[in-house]
Amino acid sequence: MLNIEEALSDAASLALEFIRSEEEKPVAPYRTPEQLLGDLDLSLQEKGLDHDEFIQLIREVLAFTPKTCSGCFYNQLFGGRDAVATLAEILAVVINTSMYTFKAAGPHVLIEQEVVSRMCRKVGFEHGDGILCPGGSIANLLVMAVARNEAEPGLRETGHSGRPMTVYASSESHYSITKSAGVIGIGRANVRQIRTDPSGRMDVDALNRAIAEDISAGRLPVAIVATAGTTVLGAFDPVADIAEVAGEHGVWLHVDGAFGGSVLMSGEHRHLLAGSEKADSFIWNPHKMMGVPVVCSAALFRNRAHLSANLYEQAEYLFQTEDDELNPGTRSLQCGRRNDAFKLWAAWRYHGDEGYERKVQKQFALARYAADRIEADGDLALTFYPESINVCFEVAGKSSEQICQSLRERELAVIGYGVVWGHRVIRLVCLNDALSTADIDDFLATVKAIAADLPPGENDI
Ligand SMILES: Cc1ncc(COP(=O)(O)O)c(C=O)c1O
């Protein structure tokens, strides 16, 4: 029987093997799902495995696992590996803390309070509160549920009055906004998709008109969602102007900073989020630009009463000691909750604000370097000069979708495309600050070489 000491030692060997393989071969072998099912025996069976068979099977699974921490992974809004946060994450699994009570989590409750309080102060919520959530989508869901309850007093106790509710977000906002509206009874169709300017920033006049029309039609505006770092273009909605509109109409203002919240760590770039201190809520994913392992997301509220006012339930079998402040389960959607605070706190304590400032600066510098290179290259077309760290571009006359697929099939890089103004563009996310400008040069040269082998292609949809 495998004991925990052997298990940890096996885990360390397998992890190091995986990390070394990233250096030797930064992209995992390409396999279709059908091929993978042929290559790997994933079936659960009556009979178990002995130690060697088990380790071999795990090794095979790792061999085909996408290498999301390598320098050739640009596909999502996370990347790279932070050694300190990884250390703490491994320990979080070993100590197996559940974050509902001080009785069960001890110092980890205080650690979560510290990270939440520091994040609130970075936003400008001097007396705010918050909770870590399993990802930005759930953080958005939580915020929207709180905003909905605050918009219609009594809803939490007796349910929806039936008055149609509306939410406002830009056409570039993340899909978790419409999804949440569908889940919490606002209705997906009642999310007004406000148009943007060409670079992807919300048109504030269009927002103002949409709210005024809805109010005069008897609808109840629940929330405006300003996106700080849109998923494709990395654009920042003008939060300060949006805050004025929110104030005029008395509507909850939420900032979805899942991607771009970390820009608050940079003295040079934090102006992109100016006005966030006037918002009612803010979400921020340290698992994106701060490089903490997936997942780590905070939902932050300017008014510290909002969380418990909307989530508190009595449960004598759980909340038995200490006061509610020290029992975060009284302010959380979840009961049992993963300890995502420890890895963030450990990395932040180790690197300091200064370390994160350097990280964000480097990400912006890499993105600018990539954008300049693309602009200067006659075969490539830059979609927009990036406002932050997403560099969108096309190869003239070639399909972005085919280029991305070909890079993956040939095991050269993993990258995705987005749609901008009806056009498919390759999205290069400059998140992994272990990359150098030479890596960006290599990547662009690879894209051009792959594109040269492809037939002419279309990007219009
Ligand atoms: C702007 C924005 N909001 C929310 C999310 C959702 O975050 P998560 O993937 O942690 O659910 C994302 C994810 O990319 C995002 O870009």
The ligand as a Gaussian input file, in Angstrom:
#p B3LYP/6-31G(d) Opt

LIG

0 1
 C      -12.781000      39.358000     -18.273000
 C      -12.960000      37.987000     -17.700000
 N      -13.884000      37.789000     -16.755000
 C      -14.091000      36.583000     -16.190000
 C      -13.347000      35.499000     -16.587000
 C      -13.618000      34.159000     -15.973000
 O      -12.601000      33.756000     -15.129000
 P      -12.393000      32.208000     -14.798000
 O      -11.793000      31.572000     -16.010000
 O      -11.510000      32.207000     -13.613000
 O      -13.763000      31.636000     -14.493000
 C      -12.360000      35.653000     -17.569000
 C      -11.563000      34.498000     -18.010000
 O      -10.756000      34.555000     -18.886000
 C      -12.160000      36.930000     -18.144000
 O      -11.253000      37.140000     -19.116000

